[in-house]
């Protein structure tokens, strides 16, 4: 009696990621992906000196990007009541 062996397919075979090096994701089709997360600030409440510094740092970051870049912005509303109830700190 012969038994047929089932081919085992791993989860990695479905993932488009081939490697992760120095925080950069390398996809199977040869593309490179770098994920960056920025914390929100209330720019309007900053002093002029702080605004100039923030703008200069943002411009320097943009200049360091490659010539082809994709930026995706994700934002979500927060409940201000909970925010102020916790002394200006993010509530769970």
Secondary structure, 3 states (H helix, E strand, C coil): CCCCCCCCCCHHHHCCEEEEECCEEEECCCCEEECCCCCCCCHHHCCHHHHHHHHHHHHHHHHHCCCCCCCCCCCCCCCHHHHHHCCCCCCC
